[in-house]
C-alpha cells in the first residue's frame, strides 16, 4: 500500500462528531468462502448479502452488516510484521463471563488457537482473543468499563493483568472507583 501523507489543519472549534457505535469493519481476505465459514460457523454470524465481485456481508447484531469480507488479489501468504501498519484487532461484545467460558470451550473444540484470555487492565474488560484464518486478531469481551462524558477512567492497578477466565471470575473488579 502506498503511504499517503495527509496534512490536517489545526482546529478552530470543537469537533461536532459524536460516535454512537462502531458500525462495521471490512476485511480483505485470501479466501472469502473460508472466511465466511469461520465467521458463520465459529462466531455465529450469518450472510446478509453477497456482491457480484465476490464480496460478502455478515450480520450478527441487527445491522445489515457488521463484517464485510472481500477478496484480496494481492494477498501475501506471509503475516505482516508486528511493527507494520495494519489492523491490530477488532473486538465484539458478548453478554457475560459465563458466555466467554462457553466460547473458550467451543473455540478449543474447533481447534482455534487462543492468544489471550482474562481481564485487561485498561478498560477492565474480560476477554477471549484469537486469530481468524487470515491472521486477523479477534477479541470477544464482556464488562468493559463505561465512561460518561465527565467520568475518568479506572486507575490502572498495580501488578500483572489477569491471564485466565477463572482468575477474572474469582477476582471480580470493584464496581466503582
Steps between C-alpha positions, in 0.01 A plus 500: 500500500629844413567735789279807482583801714196704600551848640232585756454868582476605868149503644320832536199347679404182684419202280127441442558124460315290760552131425213275609665162432754328278285411202697238308840389381601385153779246462688409185561126525681227306197272466152651546324162526745379769446823694121471464518148648711625792280798586170311454600167658731623777361847582134439405468783247277450196540615142273800441607581146738396221659716232564409138867581559528210746458699819266411782335686786437330834261602776480397860348788693217641292675740263503397133867417546755492778782344297574534130725241334660574164759314295852636507667448163842588639480300824836382621534165671718671759357654814581874533778577746397621846621852423322524163218748439201266524178425686607399851170340602127545520280424799142379525299514822323197649264493798695343785806322630293180505457539125877551466560167678268327251666683208848399617396134521342520155808662347717230655268228365536653152880520528509881491819610682431747780747791528373646829233442760439699816450862604672801346628768735387789279122493457461226761335261253529123493574344164591201288724584200596293194591525131274448199625298198679805355667591827264782599494529880143467635403586858172395661443687825254586775478751782696790347505802734246758382602866524268796498611830343664631821597166658864405534638159409559238768849537648726226373576278797843369583601153395457292187185470294281201579581222254215249532122505504506314830718768662275775359192326640664436839639856531211730406587862433356765731178640348600860572824688532 
